[in-house]
């Protein structure tokens, strides 16, 4: 296998793949870890179980990941990137700001409802990070990237409204990100569907549109907004 090269990334040691090594093997281990951690949770899973799921020796897992904590970071990173990519695909090509808000939040709500394991692992990672400075730094990097993506979406929506918003886009993005994670956490704690609460978040964000129209001296599209909000009720009832 050769000598592994270690570099410090985000305050943690990480293996750097050498030329000729199989990059797909690392991805296979991450996907296997996602399945094991999703089924068993972080605390009750082990590197040995993850290796068995991936069909590799435990030593190979340690070759790519110096600790179970680092592997958890990689799993959450990949799942979060997948979630954001799916959400961006859901709104791609939608120019109307109201429709874009609805599409983004409806997609987020369905994904949180159908794939709660991502948020369970995310919160496991946050708990680990509270007691591990290196992991906390990685958590901060993940959060910043997530908010960056939301802010880009917020700016695109605000640019199409008749008047500028009263809340700075970055602050609004942070609030939306916190709400998305918080609603998912509440659903896990209550063992209940988060769809209705995501519908409430959608109503709150659409209310910002009303402010933009009022500030521009225009009548807000109340009928359209009511019709769009009805989708939240339909979505929750269909679960």
Secondary structure, 3 states (H helix, E strand, C coil): CCCCEEEEECCEEEEECCCCCCHHHHHHHHHHHHHHHHHHCCCCCCHHHHHHHHCCCHHHHHHHCCCHHHHHHHHHHHHHHHHHHHHHHHHCCCCCHHHHHHHHHHHHHHHHHHCHHHHHHHHHHHHHHHCCHHHHHHHHHHHHHHHHHHHHHHHHHHCCCCCCCCCCHHHHHHHHHHHHHHHHHHHHHHCCCCHHHHHHHHHHHHHHHHHHHHHCCCCCCHHHHHHHHHHHHHHHHHC
